[in-house]
Amino acid sequence: METYFETIVEIDGFSFFIYIAVLVFALLSYNKAKSVYDSNFAKYFNVKYGFFVIVLSVYVCFNIISMYQVYKLEKELPSKRVESVEGEVREYSSEKVASREESFIVGGVKFEYNDVSTPKYFFANRKRGDGVISDGRLVKVYYFSEGKKKNIVKVEVER
């Protein structure tokens, strides 16, 4: 078997620090930065400085939240009970509505995922054109369960 997909969860602590530093700096130097913005950049952009700071703050906060979720997963993943199942892909189904939903069964275990809402560090067959997941294909799938959801962390295929 050859590894086709494997979860790699890494977080760069330095980036986390940079985002927080940018946010704190923007808030602490608001008045000075506003005067620089008003005299140099306001003529090029048709937005007030306050709006610019709000948009920047929201962007930074969303990135911090996203990084925290990855950090949390990185710490939790080693404690997850990863199971594996091997066999032929059966009942492969792919449906495109607003995003692509796919499902298949291997060894009696049903897997379902969505190419948009499934986090990037879990398998969601984003390289669908490769044809790796198709009926009759021999695969080995490593996954852990969270309730009814099965997160695929590794896929091996027979070449």
C-alpha positions as CSV (number, residue, x, y, z in Angstrom):
1,M,0.0,0.0,0.0
2,E,1.1,3.5,-0.8
3,T,0.2,6.6,1.3
4,Y,-2.1,8.9,-0.7
5,F,-3.1,11.3,2.1
6,E,-1.9,11.9,5.6
7,T,-2.9,14.5,8.1
8,I,-0.2,16.9,9.1
9,V,-1.2,19.3,11.8
10,E,1.4,22.0,12.5
11,I,1.1,25.4,14.1
12,D,3.7,28.1,14.0
13,G,3.7,29.8,17.4
14,F,5.6,32.7,16.0
15,S,2.7,33.6,13.6
16,F,0.3,33.5,16.5
17,F,2.5,36.0,18.3
18,I,2.7,38.2,15.2
19,Y,-1.1,38.4,14.9
20,I,-1.5,39.4,18.5
21,A,1.3,42.0,18.2
22,V,-0.3,43.5,15.1
23,L,-3.6,43.8,16.9
24,V,-2.1,45.3,20.0
25,F,0.1,47.7,18.1
26,A,-2.9,48.9,15.9
27,L,-5.0,49.6,19.0
28,L,-2.2,51.3,21.0
29,S,-1.0,53.5,18.2
30,Y,-4.5,54.4,16.9
31,N,-4.1,58.2,17.0
32,K,-0.6,58.4,15.6
33,A,-1.4,55.9,12.8
34,K,-4.7,57.7,12.0
35,S,-2.8,61.0,11.4
36,V,-0.3,59.2,9.1
37,Y,-3.2,57.4,7.3
38,D,-5.2,60.6,6.9
39,S,-2.3,62.6,5.5
40,N,-0.8,59.9,3.2
41,F,-3.2,57.2,2.4
42,A,-6.8,58.5,2.8
43,K,-6.6,60.1,-0.7
44,Y,-6.0,56.7,-2.3
45,F,-8.5,54.7,-0.3
46,N,-12.1,55.8,0.0
47,V,-12.6,54.5,3.6
48,K,-12.2,56.1,7.0
49,Y,-9.3,54.9,9.2
50,G,-11.7,53.6,11.9
51,F,-13.3,51.3,9.4
52,F,-9.9,50.1,8.2
53,V,-8.9,49.3,11.8
54,I,-12.1,47.4,12.4
55,V,-11.7,45.3,9.3
56,L,-8.0,44.6,10.2
57,S,-9.1,43.6,13.8
58,V,-11.8,41.3,12.6
59,Y,-9.4,39.6,10.1
60,V,-6.7,39.2,12.8
61,C,-9.2,37.8,15.3
62,F,-10.5,35.2,12.9
63,N,-7.0,34.1,12.2
64,I,-6.2,33.9,15.9
65,I,-9.4,31.8,16.4
66,S,-8.4,29.5,13.4
67,M,-4.9,29.1,14.7
68,Y,-6.2,28.3,18.2
69,Q,-8.5,25.5,16.7
70,V,-5.5,24.0,14.9
71,Y,-3.5,24.2,18.1
72,K,-6.2,22.5,20.1
73,L,-6.5,19.7,17.4
74,E,-2.7,19.3,17.5
75,K,-2.8,18.7,21.2
76,E,-5.9,16.4,21.1
77,L,-4.9,14.3,18.0
78,P,-2.4,12.1,19.8
79,S,-5.0,11.1,22.4
80,K,-7.6,10.2,19.8
81,R,-8.2,6.5,19.2
82,V,-7.3,6.1,15.6
83,E,-8.9,3.0,14.0
84,S,-8.2,1.5,10.5
85,V,-10.3,-0.4,8.0
86,E,-9.1,-2.0,4.8
87,G,-11.0,-3.2,1.8
88,E,-12.7,-2.3,-1.4
89,V,-14.5,1.0,-1.8
90,R,-18.2,0.3,-2.1
91,E,-21.2,2.5,-2.7
92,Y,-19.2,5.5,-3.7
93,S,-21.4,8.6,-4.1
94,S,-20.6,12.1,-5.1
95,E,-23.1,14.9,-5.2
96,K,-22.4,18.6,-6.1
97,V,-24.9,21.1,-4.7
98,A,-23.3,24.2,-3.2
99,S,-20.2,22.1,-2.4
100,R,-19.3,18.5,-3.1
101,E,-20.6,15.9,-0.7
102,E,-19.1,12.4,-0.9
103,S,-19.6,9.1,0.8
104,F,-18.3,5.6,0.5
105,I,-18.1,2.4,2.5
106,V,-15.0,0.3,3.3
107,G,-15.2,-2.8,5.3
108,G,-18.7,-2.0,6.5
109,V,-17.7,1.5,7.8
110,K,-19.4,4.4,6.1
111,F,-17.4,7.6,5.5
112,E,-19.0,11.0,4.6
113,Y,-17.4,14.3,4.1
114,N,-17.8,17.7,2.3
115,D,-15.0,19.3,0.3
116,V,-15.7,22.8,1.8
117,S,-16.7,22.2,5.4
118,T,-14.2,19.5,6.2
119,P,-11.1,21.0,7.7
120,K,-8.1,21.0,5.4
121,Y,-6.2,18.6,7.7
122,F,-8.8,15.8,7.2
123,F,-9.3,13.9,4.0
124,A,-12.1,15.3,1.8
125,N,-11.0,14.0,-1.6
126,R,-10.1,17.5,-2.8
127,K,-8.0,15.9,-5.6
128,R,-11.0,14.1,-6.9
129,G,-9.6,14.0,-10.4
130,D,-7.0,11.5,-9.3
131,G,-9.8,8.9,-9.1
132,V,-8.4,7.4,-5.9
133,I,-11.8,7.0,-4.3
134,S,-13.8,4.9,-6.7
135,D,-15.9,1.7,-6.4
136,G,-13.8,-1.4,-6.4
137,R,-10.5,0.4,-5.4
138,L,-8.6,-1.3,-2.6
139,V,-7.8,1.2,0.2
140,K,-6.8,1.3,3.9
141,V,-8.4,4.2,5.8
142,Y,-7.3,5.5,9.2
143,Y,-9.8,7.5,11.1
144,F,-11.2,8.6,14.5
145,S,-14.8,9.1,15.4
146,E,-16.4,12.2,16.9
147,G,-19.9,11.2,17.6
148,K,-21.3,10.0,14.2
149,K,-18.6,11.8,12.2
150,K,-15.5,10.0,11.1
151,N,-12.5,12.1,10.5
152,I,-10.1,10.5,8.0
153,V,-6.5,11.1,8.9
154,K,-4.7,8.8,6.5
155,V,-5.6,7.0,3.2
156,E,-3.4,4.3,1.7
157,V,-4.1,2.9,-1.7
158,E,-2.9,-0.1,-3.6
159,R,-1.1,0.8,-6.8
